[in-house]
Amino acid sequence: MTIPLPRRSESVRAAGAAIVAVALAASTAPAASAATTPRDNPRQVQYVDCGATSGKENGSRNQPWRTLDQVNRLSLKTGSSILLKRGSSCTGTLAPQGTGRPGKPMVIGAYGQGAKPVIDGGGNAETLLLKNTQWVEAKDLEITNSGNPGRNKRGVRVQLQDYGTGTHYRLTGLDVHDIRGDDTKGTEGSAGILFSVTGSTVPTRFDDVVVSGNTVTTVDREGIYFASTWNNRPVHGDHDPNGPAYLPSTRVVVRGNTLKDLGGDGIVITATDGTLVEHNRLDGFQRRSAGYNAGMWPWNADNSVFQYNEVSGGETTRDGMAYDVDEGTFGTVFQYNISHDNAGGFFLVCTATGRLGNATIRYNISRNDHYRGIETCSGSFDGVRAHNNTIYIGEGISQTVINENTTNTHEIAFKNNIVVKEGSGTASFNLKSSAVTLSHNTLVNTVAAPANPGGTTADPLLSDPTGPLPLGLRLRSGSPALHAGTPLPGSPRRDLYGNPVGNPPNMGADQGRGTTGPLRPRATADSDNVA
């Protein structure tokens, strides 16, 4: 991220301060589920209406529970449902004591007609807490917690503490908003949605997680965050050789969520293997945090794929960029993503005292991102490939296309990209070594560009650079960038627009034959996403 360097390890060290904050918060928050003895309830479906007037509650539809505390005290049957009445609002923490099983998950949802039922955390540390459970699904709820602003707290927390492997978690259709927490992150940090592995006795992880179709709005600090105490391996600077060994969560999917107005990061993936983050929209992040925050990024995670996401509105240059390949990550792919109008820029490749490797940044587009295109931190890394991206820098914007902040061992190959600068401002390169190599790029109106064999400075004839994205950054018929790239091993079969990748490929993100008439999006097939 930006100088002074190093500093990304702040993202994990802050978790220690968060643990203290949560411990203090827990001393005053309602804790009925932990402090009282659960009582059995034979009903498979528990109905909740916090606006009901009946005084003879038994959890039936005609005599629903009237408080969350009543539900928290129940020992639920396996595969129970907790249904909150639409149009109603409950205050406090919902922390059910139950679980599901294969084919019969525990469901927390809504019944009746009208608006989604509201759970208002009332300033407590937790709003919806799902702890040491599995085969659980939460859907169609409104989650808010604006009370006691600045306190450590969360909207939805799924927590496994010394549990082993927990399986099957679904969060869908949740509207999480106004979680005005503190400025901490990590396993005990403030977030809209937090998946948190804690403890150090029993090796613990998540398996089979889908976070899909939710909105996360006006949250401090994190939007959607995955964290684990079982994260220690010597590839990152916060490695504790005496701490819980690395045990990644698996089969994690974060898809189709909308995030807005975040104090800190957007979507952060840590201690996972094979996570897929796709079709998410983030607008407005790093708005209130004093730390370093980016839009979407992995840390200490392997084989993560980020695709078809759109990120804008990053503030400040304490990061503030859309995407980041961070420390302790291997096999990361960022492809088919859109970035625009971020104060901190397009991409970060960041190690401080750890390392990363085998990262691919391909077929993405960036428009009017400020400050930097691709920036490195001060540490070592290898095998970073940035190819077939299109970067457009418009009127009044300056950007360092590649800002190399390290002379430690590292490697970036920058190939088949298009960089176009128009209007006032500059597009420059700040390179300190020969570890950054360029070839077959289109570089228009750039300053201090290094050697670029096979490249060109000719206008690539972008279709409509200030028009709708992503169509505006396609190539026109007759573009000199058509078939001017160099074939690269491991390339995907198709581009951002669904076009097949040719041999030789075009420069830039568009692999079509060149547009001549009205632009229309082309369908993409998920099976073509990853080579």
C-alpha positions as CSV (number, residue, x, y, z in Angstrom):
1,M,0.0,0.0,0.0
2,T,1.2,3.5,0.2
3,I,4.4,4.7,1.9
4,P,5.3,4.6,4.8
5,L,5.9,0.9,4.6
6,P,5.5,-1.8,5.8
7,R,2.0,-1.6,7.4
8,R,-0.5,-4.2,6.1
9,S,0.2,-6.4,9.2
10,E,-1.9,-3.8,11.0
11,S,-4.9,-5.6,9.6
12,V,-4.3,-8.6,11.8
13,R,-2.6,-7.0,14.8
14,A,-5.7,-4.8,15.3
15,A,-7.5,-8.0,16.2
16,G,-5.8,-8.0,19.6
17,A,-7.2,-4.7,20.5
18,A,-10.6,-5.9,19.2
19,I,-10.5,-8.8,21.6
20,V,-10.1,-6.5,24.6
21,A,-12.9,-4.3,23.3
22,V,-15.3,-7.2,22.9
23,A,-14.5,-8.5,26.4
24,L,-15.5,-5.2,27.9
25,A,-18.6,-5.0,25.7
26,A,-19.6,-8.5,26.7
27,S,-19.7,-7.5,30.4
28,T,-22.6,-5.2,29.7
29,A,-24.4,-6.9,26.8
30,P,-27.4,-9.2,27.4
31,A,-26.1,-12.8,27.5
32,A,-29.3,-14.8,28.2
33,S,-28.2,-17.7,26.0
34,A,-25.0,-18.2,27.9
35,A,-26.1,-17.3,31.4
36,T,-29.4,-19.3,31.7
37,T,-30.1,-23.0,31.4
38,P,-31.9,-23.8,28.1
39,R,-35.3,-25.4,28.3
40,D,-36.5,-27.9,25.8
41,N,-39.3,-26.9,23.4
42,P,-40.8,-29.6,21.3
43,R,-42.0,-27.3,18.5
44,Q,-40.2,-27.6,15.2
45,V,-41.1,-24.0,14.3
46,Q,-40.7,-21.2,16.7
47,Y,-42.7,-18.1,15.8
48,V,-41.6,-14.6,17.1
49,D,-43.6,-11.4,17.0
50,C,-42.1,-8.7,19.3
51,G,-45.2,-6.6,18.7
52,A,-47.7,-9.2,19.9
53,T,-49.9,-8.5,22.9
54,S,-50.6,-12.0,24.1
55,G,-49.2,-12.8,27.5
56,K,-49.3,-16.6,27.1
57,E,-46.4,-17.1,24.7
58,N,-45.5,-20.6,23.7
59,G,-43.9,-20.1,20.3
60,S,-46.9,-21.1,18.2
61,R,-48.2,-18.9,15.4
62,N,-51.2,-17.8,17.5
63,Q,-49.1,-17.3,20.6
64,P,-45.6,-16.3,19.4
65,W,-42.6,-15.4,21.5
66,R,-42.5,-11.7,22.2
67,T,-38.8,-11.2,22.9
68,L,-35.5,-12.5,21.6
69,D,-34.5,-13.5,25.0
70,Q,-37.3,-16.1,25.2
71,V,-35.9,-17.7,22.0
72,N,-32.3,-17.6,23.3
73,R,-33.3,-19.7,26.3
74,L,-34.8,-22.5,24.3
75,S,-32.9,-25.7,23.6
76,L,-34.1,-26.2,20.0
77,K,-34.8,-29.4,18.2
78,T,-32.4,-30.3,15.5
79,G,-33.5,-28.6,12.2
80,S,-35.8,-26.1,13.9
81,S,-37.0,-22.9,12.3
82,I,-37.2,-19.5,14.0
83,L,-39.5,-17.3,12.0
84,L,-39.9,-13.6,12.8
85,K,-43.1,-11.8,11.8
86,R,-42.8,-9.5,8.8
87,G,-43.4,-5.9,9.7
88,S,-42.3,-6.5,13.3
89,S,-39.2,-5.2,15.1
90,C,-37.3,-6.9,17.9
91,T,-34.5,-5.3,20.0
92,G,-31.6,-7.1,21.5
93,T,-29.4,-10.1,20.5
94,L,-30.8,-13.2,18.8
95,A,-28.4,-16.1,19.7
96,P,-30.4,-19.3,19.2
97,Q,-29.1,-22.6,20.7
98,G,-29.7,-25.2,18.1
99,T,-28.3,-26.8,15.0
100,G,-29.4,-28.5,11.8
101,R,-28.4,-31.7,10.0
102,P,-27.9,-32.7,6.4
103,G,-31.2,-32.2,4.6
104,K,-32.8,-30.3,7.5
105,P,-30.9,-27.1,8.4
106,M,-31.9,-24.8,11.2
107,V,-33.6,-21.8,9.5
108,I,-33.9,-18.3,10.8
109,G,-36.3,-16.4,8.6
110,A,-39.6,-14.6,8.2
111,Y,-43.3,-15.3,8.1
112,G,-46.4,-13.4,7.1
113,Q,-46.7,-10.4,4.7
114,G,-44.9,-7.1,4.5
115,A,-41.4,-5.7,5.2
116,K,-38.6,-7.9,6.4
117,P,-38.6,-8.3,10.2
118,V,-36.1,-6.2,12.0
119,I,-33.6,-7.3,14.6
120,D,-32.1,-4.2,16.2
121,G,-29.1,-5.0,18.3
122,G,-29.8,-2.0,20.6
123,G,-26.1,-1.2,20.9
124,N,-25.1,-4.7,22.0
125,A,-21.9,-6.3,20.7
126,E,-23.9,-8.9,18.7
127,T,-27.1,-8.6,16.8
128,L,-27.5,-12.0,15.2
129,L,-25.0,-14.5,16.7
130,L,-24.8,-18.0,15.4
131,K,-22.2,-19.7,17.6
132,N,-20.9,-23.3,17.5
133,T,-23.6,-24.5,15.2
134,Q,-23.8,-25.9,11.7
135,W,-26.3,-26.7,9.0
136,V,-27.8,-23.2,9.6
137,E,-29.5,-20.8,7.2
138,A,-30.5,-17.2,7.9
139,K,-32.5,-15.3,5.3
140,D,-34.9,-12.4,4.7
141,L,-34.1,-10.3,7.7
142,E,-33.3,-6.7,8.4
143,I,-30.3,-6.3,10.8
144,T,-29.4,-3.0,12.4
145,N,-27.4,-1.8,15.4
146,S,-26.8,1.9,15.5
147,G,-27.0,2.3,19.3
148,N,-23.8,3.0,21.2
149,P,-21.9,4.2,18.1
150,G,-18.2,3.5,18.3
151,R,-18.6,0.3,20.4
152,N,-17.2,-3.0,19.1
153,K,-20.1,-4.8,17.5
154,R,-21.4,-6.8,14.6
155,G,-24.5,-7.2,12.5
156,V,-24.3,-10.9,11.8
157,R,-21.6,-13.1,13.4
158,V,-21.1,-16.7,12.7
159,Q,-18.6,-18.0,15.2
160,L,-16.9,-21.3,15.8
161,Q,-14.8,-21.6,18.9
162,D,-12.8,-24.8,19.5
163,Y,-15.5,-26.6,17.6
164,G,-13.9,-28.6,14.9
165,T,-15.2,-28.4,11.3
166,G,-18.6,-26.7,11.0
167,T,-20.5,-27.4,7.7
168,H,-23.2,-25.7,5.7
169,Y,-23.8,-22.0,6.3
170,R,-26.1,-19.8,4.2
171,L,-26.7,-16.1,4.6
172,T,-29.1,-14.8,2.0
173,G,-31.4,-11.8,1.5
174,L,-30.2,-10.0,4.6
175,D,-30.3,-6.2,4.8
176,V,-27.6,-5.3,7.2
177,H,-27.2,-1.6,7.9
178,D,-26.1,1.1,10.4
179,I,-23.8,-1.1,12.3
180,R,-21.8,1.8,13.8
181,G,-18.9,-0.1,15.4
182,D,-15.4,0.8,16.4
183,D,-12.3,0.8,14.1
184,T,-11.2,-2.8,14.8
185,K,-10.9,-5.8,12.5
186,G,-10.1,-9.5,12.8
187,T,-11.7,-12.3,14.7
188,E,-13.3,-9.9,17.2
189,G,-13.6,-6.9,15.0
190,S,-16.6,-4.7,14.1
191,A,-18.3,-5.8,10.8
192,G,-21.6,-6.1,9.0
193,I,-21.1,-9.8,8.5
194,L,-18.3,-11.6,10.3
195,F,-17.3,-15.3,10.0
196,S,-15.0,-15.8,13.0
197,V,-13.0,-18.8,14.0
198,T,-11.7,-18.4,17.6
199,G,-10.0,-20.5,20.2
200,S,-6.7,-22.4,20.2
201,T,-7.5,-25.9,21.6
202,V,-9.5,-27.7,18.9
203,P,-8.5,-27.2,15.3
204,T,-11.5,-25.4,13.8
205,R,-12.7,-24.2,10.4
206,F,-15.7,-23.5,8.3
207,D,-16.7,-25.6,5.3
208,D,-19.5,-25.0,2.7
209,V,-20.3,-21.3,3.2
210,V,-22.5,-19.2,0.9
211,V,-23.0,-15.4,1.6
212,S,-25.3,-14.3,-1.2
213,G,-27.7,-11.6,-2.2
214,N,-27.3,-9.5,0.9
215,T,-27.0,-5.7,1.3
216,V,-24.4,-4.2,3.7
217,T,-24.8,-0.5,4.2
218,T,-23.3,2.1,6.5
219,V,-21.0,-0.1,8.6
220,D,-17.9,0.5,10.7
221,R,-15.4,-1.0,10.1
222,E,-15.7,-4.1,7.8
223,G,-18.3,-5.1,5.3
224,I,-17.9,-8.9,4.9
225,Y,-15.0,-10.4,6.7
226,F,-13.6,-13.9,7.3
227,A,-11.0,-14.3,10.1
228,S,-9.5,-17.1,12.1
229,T,-7.1,-17.7,15.0
230,W,-6.0,-20.9,13.2
231,N,-3.9,-18.9,10.8
232,N,-0.3,-19.3,11.7
233,R,2.2,-20.2,9.0
234,P,5.5,-18.5,8.2
235,V,4.3,-16.7,5.0
236,H,3.0,-13.7,6.8
237,G,4.5,-11.2,9.2
238,D,2.1,-11.9,12.1
239,H,3.0,-15.6,12.2
240,D,3.2,-17.0,15.8
241,P,5.1,-20.3,15.8
242,N,3.5,-21.2,19.1
243,G,0.0,-20.2,18.0
244,P,-2.8,-22.3,16.3
245,A,-1.4,-23.8,13.1
246,Y,-2.9,-22.8,9.7
247,L,-6.2,-24.6,9.0
248,P,-8.1,-22.9,6.1
249,S,-11.8,-22.8,5.7
250,T,-13.1,-24.4,2.5
251,R,-15.9,-24.1,0.0
252,V,-16.5,-20.4,0.7
253,V,-18.6,-18.4,-1.8
254,V,-19.4,-14.7,-1.5
255,R,-21.7,-13.8,-4.3
256,G,-24.1,-11.1,-5.5
257,N,-23.9,-8.8,-2.4
258,T,-24.2,-5.1,-2.5
259,L,-22.1,-3.0,-0.1
260,K,-22.2,0.8,0.4
261,D,-20.8,3.4,2.8
262,L,-18.3,1.4,4.7
263,G,-15.9,2.8,7.2
264,G,-13.1,0.3,6.3
265,D,-12.7,-2.6,4.0
266,G,-15.3,-4.1,1.7
267,I,-14.8,-7.9,1.4
268,V,-11.8,-9.5,3.1
269,I,-11.0,-13.2,2.9
270,T,-8.4,-14.7,5.3
271,A,-7.4,-18.3,6.2
272,T,-9.4,-20.0,3.4
273,D,-8.5,-22.2,0.5
274,G,-10.4,-22.0,-2.8
275,T,-12.7,-19.1,-2.0
276,L,-14.9,-17.6,-4.8
277,V,-15.9,-14.0,-4.6
278,E,-18.0,-12.9,-7.6
279,H,-20.7,-10.6,-8.8
280,N,-20.5,-8.3,-5.8
281,R,-21.0,-4.5,-6.0
282,L,-19.1,-2.2,-3.6
283,D,-19.5,1.6,-3.7
284,G,-17.9,3.7,-0.9
285,F,-15.3,2.3,1.4
286,Q,-12.4,3.5,3.6
287,R,-14.7,6.4,4.5
288,R,-14.2,6.6,8.3
289,S,-11.4,4.3,9.4
290,A,-8.0,5.6,10.6
291,G,-6.3,2.4,9.3
292,Y,-5.5,1.0,5.8
293,N,-8.4,-0.4,3.9
294,A,-9.1,-1.7,0.4
295,G,-12.1,-2.8,-1.5
296,M,-11.8,-6.6,-1.9
297,W,-8.7,-8.6,-1.0
298,P,-7.4,-11.9,0.5
299,W,-4.8,-12.2,3.2
300,N,-3.1,-15.5,4.2
301,A,-5.4,-17.5,1.9
302,D,-4.8,-19.7,-1.1
303,N,-6.4,-20.2,-4.5
304,S,-8.9,-17.4,-4.1
305,V,-10.8,-16.2,-7.2
306,F,-12.3,-12.7,-7.4
307,Q,-14.4,-12.2,-10.6
308,Y,-17.2,-10.1,-12.0
309,N,-17.1,-7.6,-9.1
310,E,-17.4,-3.8,-9.4
311,V,-15.7,-1.5,-6.9
312,S,-15.9,2.3,-6.7
313,G,-15.8,5.1,-4.3
314,G,-12.7,4.2,-2.3
315,E,-11.5,7.2,-0.3
316,T,-8.1,8.3,0.9
317,T,-4.7,7.0,-0.3
318,R,-4.2,4.9,2.9
319,D,-4.9,2.2,0.5
320,G,-8.3,3.2,-0.9
321,M,-7.8,1.0,-4.0
322,A,-10.3,-1.4,-5.4
323,Y,-8.4,-4.7,-5.2
324,D,-5.4,-6.1,-3.4
325,V,-3.3,-9.3,-3.5
326,D,-2.0,-9.3,0.0
327,E,0.6,-11.1,2.1
328,G,0.6,-14.8,2.6
329,T,-1.5,-15.6,-0.5
330,F,-0.8,-18.1,-3.2
331,G,-2.6,-18.9,-6.4
332,T,-4.8,-15.8,-6.3
333,V,-6.8,-14.8,-9.5
334,F,-8.5,-11.5,-10.0
335,Q,-10.3,-11.6,-13.4
336,Y,-13.2,-9.9,-15.1
337,N,-13.6,-7.2,-12.5
338,I,-14.4,-3.5,-12.8
339,S,-12.8,-0.6,-10.9
340,H,-13.5,3.0,-11.2
341,D,-13.3,6.4,-9.4
342,N,-11.3,5.1,-6.4
343,A,-9.1,7.7,-4.7
344,G,-6.5,5.1,-3.9
345,G,-6.3,3.5,-7.3
346,F,-6.8,0.1,-9.0
347,F,-4.6,-2.6,-7.5
348,L,-2.2,-3.4,-4.7
349,V,0.4,-6.2,-4.5
350,C,1.5,-6.2,-0.9
351,T,4.0,-8.0,1.3
352,A,5.9,-6.5,4.1
353,T,7.7,-9.1,6.1
354,G,6.0,-12.2,4.6
355,R,5.6,-13.3,1.0
356,L,3.1,-14.1,-1.7
357,G,3.3,-15.8,-5.1
358,N,1.6,-17.1,-8.2
359,A,-0.9,-14.2,-8.5
360,T,-2.8,-13.4,-11.7
361,I,-4.5,-10.1,-12.5
362,R,-6.2,-10.4,-15.9
363,Y,-9.1,-9.2,-18.1
364,N,-10.1,-6.4,-15.6
365,I,-10.9,-2.8,-16.4
366,S,-10.1,0.4,-14.6
367,R,-11.4,3.8,-15.4
368,N,-10.5,7.1,-13.6
369,D,-8.8,5.4,-10.7
370,H,-6.5,8.0,-9.0
371,Y,-3.1,7.8,-7.6
372,R,-1.8,4.4,-8.6
373,G,-2.6,1.6,-11.1
374,I,-0.6,-1.2,-9.5
375,E,1.4,-0.5,-6.4
376,T,3.7,-2.8,-4.4
377,C,4.6,-2.8,-0.8
378,S,8.1,-3.2,0.6
379,G,8.4,-7.0,0.8
380,S,9.2,-9.9,-1.4
381,F,7.0,-11.8,-3.8
382,D,7.2,-13.8,-7.1
383,G,5.1,-14.9,-10.0
384,V,2.8,-11.9,-10.3
385,R,1.3,-11.6,-13.7
386,A,-0.8,-8.6,-14.8
387,H,-2.1,-9.1,-18.4
388,N,-4.9,-8.1,-20.7
389,N,-6.2,-5.4,-18.5
390,T,-7.6,-2.1,-19.8
391,I,-6.8,1.1,-17.8
392,Y,-8.3,4.5,-18.9
393,I,-7.2,7.6,-17.1
394,G,-9.3,10.6,-18.0
395,E,-9.4,14.4,-17.7
396,G,-7.8,15.9,-14.5
397,I,-6.6,12.6,-13.1
398,S,-3.0,11.6,-12.4
399,Q,-1.9,8.0,-11.8
400,T,1.4,6.1,-11.3
401,V,0.6,3.1,-13.5
402,I,3.1,0.9,-11.7
403,N,4.5,2.2,-8.4
404,E,7.4,-0.1,-7.3
405,N,8.1,0.4,-3.6
406,T,10.5,-2.4,-3.1
407,T,14.0,-3.5,-4.1
408,N,13.6,-6.9,-2.3
409,T,13.3,-10.0,-4.5
410,H,10.1,-9.7,-6.5
411,E,8.6,-10.2,-10.0
412,I,5.8,-8.6,-11.9
413,A,5.2,-9.3,-15.6
414,F,3.0,-6.6,-17.2
415,K,1.9,-7.8,-20.7
416,N,-0.9,-7.3,-23.2
417,N,-2.4,-4.4,-21.3
418,I,-3.8,-1.1,-22.6
419,V,-3.1,2.1,-20.7
420,V,-4.7,5.3,-22.1
421,K,-4.2,8.8,-20.6
422,E,-6.4,11.6,-21.9
423,G,-6.7,15.2,-20.8
424,S,-4.8,17.0,-18.1
425,G,-2.9,15.1,-15.5
426,T,-0.2,12.5,-16.0
427,A,0.2,8.7,-16.3
428,S,3.7,7.7,-15.2
429,F,5.8,4.8,-14.1
430,N,7.9,4.7,-10.9
431,L,10.2,1.7,-11.2
432,K,13.2,0.9,-9.0
433,S,14.5,-2.3,-10.5
434,S,14.4,-4.6,-13.4
435,A,12.0,-6.9,-11.6
436,V,9.1,-5.3,-13.4
437,T,9.0,-6.3,-17.0
438,L,6.8,-5.1,-19.8
439,S,5.9,-6.4,-23.2
440,H,3.2,-6.0,-25.9
441,N,1.4,-3.2,-24.1
442,T,-0.4,-0.2,-25.5
443,L,0.8,2.8,-23.6
444,V,-0.8,6.1,-24.8
445,N,0.4,9.4,-23.3
446,T,2.4,7.8,-20.5
447,V,5.5,9.3,-18.9
448,A,8.8,7.5,-18.0
449,A,7.6,4.3,-19.5
450,P,10.2,1.5,-19.4
451,A,11.1,-0.8,-22.4
452,N,8.0,-2.4,-23.8
453,P,9.0,-4.8,-26.6
454,G,6.2,-5.7,-28.9
455,G,4.3,-2.7,-27.6
456,T,2.8,0.4,-29.2
457,T,1.8,4.0,-28.4
458,A,-1.0,4.0,-31.0
459,D,-4.5,5.0,-30.0
460,P,-6.3,1.7,-29.4
461,L,-9.7,3.2,-30.4
462,L,-11.7,2.5,-27.3
463,S,-15.4,2.4,-28.1
464,D,-16.7,5.0,-25.6
465,P,-14.2,5.7,-22.8
466,T,-16.6,7.9,-20.8
467,G,-19.7,5.8,-21.5
468,P,-21.3,2.9,-19.7
469,L,-19.0,0.3,-18.2
470,P,-17.8,-2.2,-19.2
471,L,-18.9,-1.7,-22.8
472,G,-17.3,1.7,-23.1
473,L,-13.8,0.2,-22.9
474,R,-14.2,-2.3,-25.8
475,L,-12.1,-1.9,-29.0
476,R,-13.4,-0.4,-32.2
477,S,-13.0,-2.0,-35.5
478,G,-9.6,-1.2,-36.9
479,S,-8.0,-0.9,-33.5
480,P,-4.2,-1.5,-33.7
481,A,-4.6,-3.5,-30.5
482,L,-6.5,-6.3,-32.3
483,H,-4.4,-9.5,-32.4
484,A,-1.4,-7.5,-31.3
485,G,-0.8,-9.3,-28.0
486,T,1.4,-12.2,-27.2
487,P,0.0,-15.7,-26.3
488,L,0.3,-16.4,-22.6
489,P,0.1,-19.9,-21.1
490,G,-2.8,-20.5,-18.7
491,S,-5.0,-17.9,-20.2
492,P,-8.8,-18.4,-19.8
493,R,-11.0,-19.4,-22.7
494,R,-13.0,-16.2,-22.7
495,D,-12.7,-12.5,-21.8
496,L,-14.8,-10.2,-19.6
497,Y,-17.3,-9.7,-22.4
498,G,-17.7,-13.4,-23.2
499,N,-15.5,-13.3,-26.3
500,P,-13.2,-16.3,-27.0
501,V,-9.5,-15.4,-26.4
502,G,-7.7,-15.6,-29.7
503,N,-4.2,-16.7,-30.7
504,P,-2.6,-14.2,-30.8
505,P,-4.9,-12.3,-28.4
506,N,-5.8,-8.7,-28.5
507,M,-4.2,-6.2,-26.1
508,G,-6.4,-5.2,-23.3
509,A,-9.5,-6.8,-21.7
510,D,-11.6,-7.0,-24.9
511,Q,-11.0,-10.0,-27.1
512,G,-13.7,-9.3,-29.6
513,R,-13.2,-8.6,-33.3
514,G,-13.8,-4.8,-32.9
515,T,-17.2,-3.1,-32.6
516,T,-18.8,-1.3,-35.4
517,G,-22.4,-0.6,-34.3
518,P,-24.5,-0.3,-31.1
519,L,-22.8,-2.1,-28.3
520,R,-24.6,-5.0,-26.6
521,P,-23.4,-7.2,-23.7
522,R,-22.6,-10.8,-24.5
523,A,-23.5,-13.6,-22.1
524,T,-20.8,-15.2,-20.1
525,A,-20.7,-18.8,-19.0
526,D,-19.5,-19.7,-15.5
527,S,-17.8,-22.7,-16.9
528,D,-15.5,-20.5,-18.9
529,N,-14.4,-18.4,-15.9
530,V,-11.3,-20.2,-14.8
531,A,-8.8,-21.9,-17.1
